[in-house]
Amino acid sequence: MNNIAVFGGGCFWCTEAVFKMLRGVNSVLPGYAGGKTENPTYYKVTNGDTGHAEVIHIEYDPALVSYNALLTVFFGSHDATQINRQGNDIGTQYRSIVLYTDEAQKKEAENFIRELNNSSKEGKPIATEVAPLTKFYPAEKEHLDYYARNKNQGYCQIIIEPKLQKVQEKFAALLAAQSR
């Protein structure tokens, strides 16, 4: 049986590519959540008019990968201390957000953030929002498997590829066999 996790860590092209590498992850779908606008589009979300963040909807097998492991990769693959941005992507649509599906996920995400904040008093505090998942809107087809279809594009080579290499080095034990 699959469980659901929903994370936003900047551009969903990056986060989709990261989580597709993990063992126990059965599907990763980019989309929009966390806002008020019904049926948002990429154009409206990137303009910052909807309140939605670019997120990924992950279906995973908890017998193969835990929610805690997914949180570890999520927080280890983006800068969760930045408010409403990731690198050059600026706006609430690129905010760091964990959208929980039940109270257990909420508690685990909040505890994870607390532990991160307590681990270093010198570091910046975690800015990740933790909120209930009320509705997920899948992204348009052209955003599905974006990295896999556009590996030679500049954005993919400059932004996504280094992030994937970092995840492969830091989280090798969590990777699916084909990603190693």
C-alpha positions as CSV (number, residue, x, y, z in Angstrom):
1,M,0.0,0.0,0.0
2,N,1.3,3.5,-0.9
3,N,1.4,6.5,1.4
4,I,1.4,10.1,0.2
5,A,3.9,12.8,1.0
6,V,3.7,16.4,-0.5
7,F,6.7,18.7,-0.4
8,G,7.6,22.1,-1.9
9,G,11.3,23.0,-2.0
10,G,11.5,25.5,-4.8
11,C,11.1,24.6,-8.5
12,F,9.2,21.4,-8.9
13,W,11.4,20.3,-11.8
14,C,14.3,19.9,-9.3
15,T,12.3,18.2,-6.5
16,E,10.7,15.8,-8.9
17,A,14.0,14.6,-10.3
18,V,15.5,14.2,-6.7
19,F,12.6,12.0,-5.4
20,K,12.3,9.9,-8.5
21,M,15.8,8.5,-7.6
22,L,14.7,7.0,-4.3
23,R,14.0,3.4,-3.5
24,G,10.4,2.9,-2.4
25,V,9.1,5.9,-4.3
26,N,6.5,4.7,-6.8
27,S,5.5,8.0,-8.3
28,V,6.3,11.7,-8.2
29,L,3.9,14.2,-9.7
30,P,4.7,17.9,-9.9
31,G,1.8,20.3,-9.1
32,Y,0.5,23.1,-7.0
33,A,-0.9,23.2,-3.4
34,G,-1.0,25.4,-0.4
35,G,-3.0,28.2,-1.9
36,K,-6.6,29.3,-2.3
37,T,-7.1,29.6,-6.1
38,E,-9.1,26.7,-7.7
39,N,-7.5,25.0,-10.7
40,P,-4.3,27.0,-10.8
41,T,-2.1,27.1,-13.9
42,Y,1.7,27.3,-14.1
43,Y,1.4,30.8,-15.5
44,K,-0.8,32.0,-12.6
45,V,1.3,30.2,-9.9
46,T,4.7,31.5,-11.3
47,N,3.2,35.1,-11.2
48,G,2.6,34.6,-7.5
49,D,-1.1,35.3,-7.7
50,T,-2.6,32.0,-6.3
51,G,-1.0,31.5,-2.9
52,H,0.1,28.0,-4.2
53,A,3.6,26.6,-4.1
54,E,5.2,24.4,-6.7
55,V,5.1,21.0,-5.0
56,I,5.6,17.4,-5.6
57,H,3.0,14.7,-4.7
58,I,4.9,11.5,-3.8
59,E,3.4,8.0,-3.6
60,Y,5.8,5.8,-1.6
61,D,5.9,2.3,0.0
62,P,6.6,2.8,3.7
63,A,8.0,-0.8,3.8
64,L,10.8,0.4,1.6
65,V,11.3,4.1,2.6
66,S,10.1,5.9,5.7
67,Y,8.5,9.3,5.9
68,N,11.4,10.3,8.0
69,A,13.8,9.3,5.2
70,L,11.8,11.4,2.8
71,L,12.0,14.3,5.2
72,T,15.8,13.8,5.4
73,V,16.2,14.0,1.7
74,F,13.8,16.9,1.4
75,F,15.7,19.0,4.0
76,G,19.0,17.8,2.7
77,S,18.3,18.8,-0.9
78,H,17.2,22.4,-0.6
79,D,17.9,25.5,1.6
80,A,15.0,25.3,4.1
81,T,16.3,28.5,5.7
82,Q,15.3,30.8,2.8
83,I,12.0,32.5,3.0
84,N,9.9,32.5,-0.2
85,R,12.7,31.5,-2.5
86,Q,15.2,28.9,-3.6
87,G,18.3,30.5,-5.2
88,N,17.2,32.7,-8.1
89,D,13.6,31.5,-7.9
90,I,11.9,34.1,-5.8
91,G,8.3,34.3,-4.5
92,T,5.9,32.5,-2.3
93,Q,5.4,29.9,-5.1
94,Y,9.0,28.7,-4.4
95,R,8.6,28.6,-0.6
96,S,9.7,25.6,1.4
97,I,6.6,23.7,2.6
98,V,5.6,20.3,4.0
99,L,1.9,19.6,3.4
100,Y,0.9,16.8,5.7
101,T,-1.9,14.3,5.1
102,D,-2.4,13.3,8.7
103,E,-1.5,14.2,12.3
104,A,1.4,11.7,12.3
105,Q,3.1,13.4,9.4
106,K,2.4,16.8,11.0
107,K,4.1,15.7,14.2
108,E,7.0,14.1,12.5
109,A,7.7,17.2,10.3
110,E,7.5,19.5,13.2
111,N,9.8,17.3,15.3
112,F,12.2,17.1,12.4
113,I,12.3,20.9,12.1
114,R,12.7,21.3,15.8
115,E,15.7,18.9,15.8
116,L,17.3,20.7,12.8
117,N,16.9,24.1,14.6
118,N,18.3,22.6,17.9
119,S,21.3,21.0,16.1
120,S,23.0,24.3,15.5
121,K,22.4,27.6,17.4
122,E,24.7,29.4,14.9
123,G,22.7,28.5,11.8
124,K,19.7,30.2,10.4
125,P,16.3,28.9,11.6
126,I,14.3,26.6,9.3
127,A,11.7,28.7,7.4
128,T,9.7,25.6,6.1
129,E,6.0,26.0,6.4
130,V,4.1,23.0,7.8
131,A,0.4,23.0,6.7
132,P,-2.4,20.5,6.0
133,L,-2.8,19.3,2.4
134,T,-6.3,20.4,1.4
135,K,-6.1,20.0,-2.4
136,F,-3.3,19.0,-4.8
137,Y,-3.5,20.2,-8.4
138,P,-1.3,18.3,-10.9
139,A,0.9,20.4,-13.1
140,E,0.4,20.6,-16.9
141,K,1.8,17.7,-19.0
142,E,4.9,19.7,-20.1
143,H,6.1,19.8,-16.5
144,L,6.0,16.0,-16.0
145,D,9.5,14.3,-16.1
146,Y,10.9,17.7,-17.0
147,Y,14.5,16.9,-16.1
148,A,14.4,13.5,-17.8
149,R,13.1,15.1,-21.0
150,N,15.4,18.1,-21.0
151,K,18.8,17.0,-19.6
152,N,20.7,19.1,-22.1
153,Q,18.8,22.4,-21.3
154,G,20.9,25.0,-19.5
155,Y,18.7,25.1,-16.4
156,C,18.8,21.3,-16.0
157,Q,22.6,21.2,-16.4
158,I,23.4,24.2,-14.1
159,I,20.7,23.9,-11.4
160,I,19.2,20.3,-11.4
161,E,22.3,18.2,-12.2
162,P,24.4,19.4,-9.3
163,K,21.5,18.9,-6.9
164,L,21.1,15.3,-8.2
165,Q,24.8,14.7,-7.7
166,K,24.6,16.0,-4.2
167,V,21.7,13.7,-3.3
168,Q,23.5,10.8,-4.9
169,E,26.5,11.4,-2.7
170,K,24.7,12.2,0.6
171,F,21.9,9.7,0.3
172,A,23.4,6.7,-1.6
173,A,21.8,4.2,0.7
174,L,18.3,5.5,-0.2
175,L,18.7,5.4,-3.9
176,A,16.9,3.0,-6.2
177,A,19.2,0.5,-8.0
178,Q,18.9,2.3,-11.4
179,S,20.0,5.7,-9.8
180,R,23.3,4.5,-8.4
